[in-house]
Amino acid sequence: MKRSDRRFAYLILAPAMIAFLVMVAWPFVDAMSMAFYQYTIYDTEPIFIGFENFETILTDPYVLGSWVTTAIFVAGTTLLTMFLGLSWALLMYQDFRGRAVFRTMTLLPWILPSTVSAFIWAWMLNGRYGIVNVLLMDVGAVNSPVQFLSNDVGAMMAVILTRTWISIPLFMSFFLAGLQSMEFQQIEAARIDGAGNLKIVRRLILPHLKPVFLVTGALGMIGNLQQFDIIFALTGGGPVRATSVLSIEVYKQAFQNWNLGMASAIGVLWVFTLMPIVIFYLRSLFRED
């Protein structure tokens, strides 16, 4: 590359690099340094305490519980979204009248703001007038309304279902793109040989979609680990910390306990939890076949 071309390239990249340093790199370094300080609303200035915040995290049952809650939420949401996204993609792959309309309607949950979706599900799962309770009582599945958002299991199911409902269109798009990259003649040849739908899915479609599974799985875990707004709007981390994932724990430490040092320490460990998944995602994305 000529020197003039190199200078022009640096000039073009400079605004993006400056924005990255100001908006990403500097806040991250500042948060990492704050993790080694005691800094609460009662402190006039940060007090260096070394690794005490990290020691507290590793012994605090509430913080440790939030890691378990996060793992349950991430695993449940990612697996359910992948299953339903693949199922819906297989349905949309079929040739039927009105397919384009159904594909467009599928994008609706993805288009809506997350907080709006959370309030919709909060209304649907309401213990007094929610439509889910009305339907369950009409078919005789329950005798009295179920307080979904007032018990541990129900609240976790609610946040998982809400996040899954929002994520299905994105996952369906990935799987549908993978399906459309297949040679249709392969499926037709398998049908001629007597293969049924289940065998075609197991022997042809699933192996073909293996790269898509890797990418969507990594993306799903990354997005679910970062999830905050849906859980905060739907349950606020309750009841009794039943849905208090890491993002909620950081918020509580920073804006309820006003302990910025502890919040930063949890955030640092949170980032290091994300890093292996991000690395795996990037490797699977750029791996040469």
Residue, then its C-alpha position, 0 to 999 in steps of 0.5 A: m500500500k502506498r504511503s498516501d493510501r495508508r494516510f487516507a485509510y488512517l484518516i477514514l478510520a480515525p473518527a471510528m477509532i476515536a468514537f470507540l476509545v471514548m465510548v467503549a475503551w475508556p468507560f471499560v478501563d474506568a470501570m475496571s479501575m473502579a472495581f478496586y476501590q470502595y466508592t459509595i454515596y457516603d465516601t467523598e472520594p474513592i478509597f483503594i481497597g485492592f481485591e476486597n470487592f471481588e472477595t465479597i462477591l465470591t462470598d456474598p450468597y446474593v451475588l452468587g445466587s445471581w450467577v445461578t439465576t443468570a445461568i438458568f435464564v441464559a440456558g433456558t432462553t437460548l435453547l427454547t429460542m433455538f428450538l422454536g426458531l428452527s421449528w418456525a423456520l421449517l414451517m416458513y420454508q414450506d410453500f403455501r399460500g400467504r407465506a410472505v404475510f406470515r413471514t412479515m407478521t413473524l417480525l412483529p415481536w422483534i420490531l416492538p420495543s423490549t419494554v413494550s413487549a414486557f408490559i404486554w406479557a405482564w398484562m397477559l400473565n396478570g393474576r386477576y385479569g390476564i388472558v392466560n389465566v382466563l384461557l386456563m380457567d375456561v378449559g379447566a386446566v386450573n380452578s383459580p388464577v395462577q399468580f405467575l409473577s408472584n412465585d419463583v418458578g412462574a416469574m422465571m418462566a415469564v422472563i424466559l418466555t418474553r425474551t424467547w418471544i422477542s428473539i424468535p424472529l431473529f433466530m428464524s431468519f438465521f435458520l431460514a437463510g440456512l434452509q434456503s441455501m440448501e439444494f432443494q434437489q437433495i430433499e426431493a431425492a431423499r423423498i424419492d428414496g422413501a425418507g420421511n420428514l423426520k428422517i430428512v430433518r435429522r439426516l439432511i437439514l440438521p447437519h446442514l444447519k450446524p454452522v447456523f446452530l453455532v452462530t445462533g447459540a453464541l449470539g443467543m448466549i451473548g444477548n441473554l447474558q446482557q439482558f436487563d430491560i425485559i427483566f427489569a420491566l417485567t419483574g424488577g428482579g423479583p420476587v425475592r431475587a428469583t429473577s435477579v440476573l447479573s445485570i439486575e445485580v449491577y443495577k441494584q449495587a449501583f443505584q439502590n445500594w450506591n456502591l459503585g465499586m461493588a457494581s464495577a467488580i460484578g461488571v468486570l466478572w460479567v465481562f470476563t464471563l462474556m469473553p469466551i463466548v464472544i471469542f467462540y462466536l468470532r471463531s465460528l463466524f470466520r472459520e473457513d470451511 
